[in-house]
Amino acid sequence: MITSAQPQLADTTLCAPLGPTLGNAEFEFIRHVIAENAGIVLGPNKRHLVQGRLAKRLRELELGTYEEYCDHVRESGPEELVGLINALTTNVTAFFRENHHFEALASYMLPEAMKRNQQSRRLRIWSAGCSSGEEPYCLAMVASEVVPASARWDLKILATDIDSEMVATAQRGIYPVDRLAAVSPERLRRNFRRGTGDNAGNARIDPALARLISFRPLNLLKPWPMRGPFDIIFCRNVMIYFDQPTRERLVARFSELLADDGYLCLGHSESIHSGTSAFRLVGKTIYRKGGSISRAL
Ligand SMILES: C[S@@+](CC[C@H](N)C(=O)[O-])C[C@H]1O[C@@H](n2cnc3c(N)ncnc32)[C@H](O)[C@@H]1O
């Protein structure tokens, strides 16, 4: 039953936007800045979303209007760009999201890479757009099951995101227990430590698993410091926010950094058009660079 101890608010109050209103000119400016700097295309219907997400930022900066906020973005340059980007990225993720990718990782992506790299014993995986870390930790859990620790493989996972706050959260590796429903009891036992005292209700990633991963802030639109080659790249549910030319440029850059026969996994609504790239579709949103089409659907 819903009880109402507070006096009812008039409808007009409920409909009125909370805090300052984002005007047309300021919305257009923010759309332009976020597209130019992060590649994120915000449609003209996203004004309320932008206003909602930036309201906290205005309060933090003690600014009363969006005009003032836009001036602050112009004047502070790269500094506030970080705040703006962090506020406007969509960071939805989950442990073992789109689990078929992790099944494929165990059943053929990693075994093939191990066969190919038998001499170098080097394995490299990149989680590009890792958000709060669930994706790279799942990569690490599966890889540590498949790659025998005793055989001295040089296994490293790079996890990057443009959102510096997400990278910090990912690096902390602490998650509410109710976010771990998709992790099997065996994997929970092996890879998590249950929090006690102030940390009751949370679980921490085991340091041995975390050591496999390097977390770094990285804007996918900017130059990349790493040389590769990577055996496997996960870039899932990131390109969906970009326009088509940006997606194509990114796919071409992934291809340059992937080993021949390496794999690229995309999100459920993302795809690469066959014929326009070095990639072949070999599974549900799983692409292989070059090579034969033996696993094609
Ligand atoms: C929806 S999350 C996807 C997380 C994870 N890959 C998954 O599928 O569960 C998208 C992530 O892409 C990041 N992102 C957006 N634009 C980016 C850019 N230009 N460079 C790097 N990361 C970006 C966002 O910060 C966000 O954390």
The ligand as an ORCA input file, in Angstrom:
! r2SCAN-3c Opt
* xyz 0 1
  C      27.653      0.312    -22.601
  S      29.308      0.269    -22.025
  C      29.836     -1.338    -22.585
  C      30.649     -2.062    -21.535
  C      31.068     -3.477    -21.915
  N      31.919     -3.486    -23.080
  C      29.855     -4.352    -22.148
  O      29.505     -4.660    -23.281
  O      29.213     -4.740    -21.153
  C      30.116      1.355    -23.219
  C      31.446      1.907    -22.703
  O      32.121      2.525    -23.809
  C      32.829      3.632    -23.302
  N      33.137      4.575    -24.401
  C      32.297      5.404    -25.060
  N      32.960      6.149    -25.958
  C      34.265      5.775    -25.875
  C      35.458      6.196    -26.544
  N      35.454      7.163    -27.486
  N      36.615      5.596    -26.202
  C      36.641      4.631    -25.257
  N      35.560      4.192    -24.582
  C      34.380      4.771    -24.890
  C      31.900      4.213    -22.257
  O      32.581      5.019    -21.315
  C      31.279      2.951    -21.643
  O      31.913      2.574    -20.446
*
